[in-house]
Amino acid sequence: YNKLWTYIEADETLAALIKPGNRVRVTGDKQMPIKASVQDGDMPELVIEPAGGLTHAHFSSTSAQVVQDYRFTLTTGTLMADENLFPIKWALIRLFASIMTEHLGLDWVTSVDLASRDEEGVDTEQAKNRGTSGWSLGLTLSVMMTFNRNAGGGLPTTLQP
């Protein structure tokens, strides 16, 4: 999770398009990091959340494999797709190509795939409840992690790619 944010924050295009306060992490000290209601200055907003993964881990005598999905949710605050949706969407997809090639720079990450994508340009009930409308984009990355069970220690105590 933290490694994904490292990539996001190191990308100059995304850094210019999404203000630091609008990059929402679901780790840390805030009990409710996603704002219940938003103002114009809170947009565009990017949230990365754990989103499940493989329903059963694969264990063999020599390794353990697990998949963790991460959902990237972009809320634009506008129905003008060329204002926030398109520039941020393509910057994210370009960044994902790098992440997929580099496997987040972690030896135990064996693959990263774009698992799903959806876009909505309608006023969803959730958006209305937060006081916003506009395009929303959801992208899910699947991260497969393989750990050698015989390399003195097995699984790490924290899994935060």
Residue, then its C-alpha position, 0 to 999 in steps of 0.5 A: y500500500n505504502k509503495l503505491w503511494t510512493y509511486i503516485e507522489a513521485d509522479e510529477t504529472l499526478a502531483a501537479l493534478i492532485k493536491p496533497g490534501n486530496r490524496v486520501r490514505v486509509t492508513g495512519d491516525k485519521q479514523m475517517p480519512i475519507k471526507a463525509s462532505v466535500q467542497d470544490g477545493d477537495m476535488p479532484e480526490l484520489v483514494i487508494e483502498p485495499a480491495g480484497g484479492l485471491t479468495h484463497a492463498h496458494f501454499s506449497s512446500t516451498s512458497a506461499q502466494v497471495v493476491q491483494d487488490y487495491r482500488f484507486t478511486l478518483t472523484t473529479g467534481t466535474l462532468m467536464a471529462d477533459e478537465n480532470l478525468f482524462p488527464i488523471k486517468w491516462a497519467l494513472i494508466r501510464l504509471f500503472a504500466s511502470i508499476m507492472t514492469e517494476h513490480l513495485g521494486l519489491d523482490w516478493v511481488t511477482s506480478v501486478d495487473l490492472a484487474s478492472r476499470d469503471e467510470e461513471g459520469v452520473d450523480t451517484e447516491q454516494a456522490k450526492n451524499r458527499g455534496t459532489s457530482g461529476w465523473s468518478l473512475g475506479l481502477t483496481l490493481s492486483v498484486m501477486m506476492t510470492f514468499n519463499r517459505n524456506a528462506g528463514g522466516g516465511l511471510p513478512t509481518t506486514l504486507q504493505p506493497 
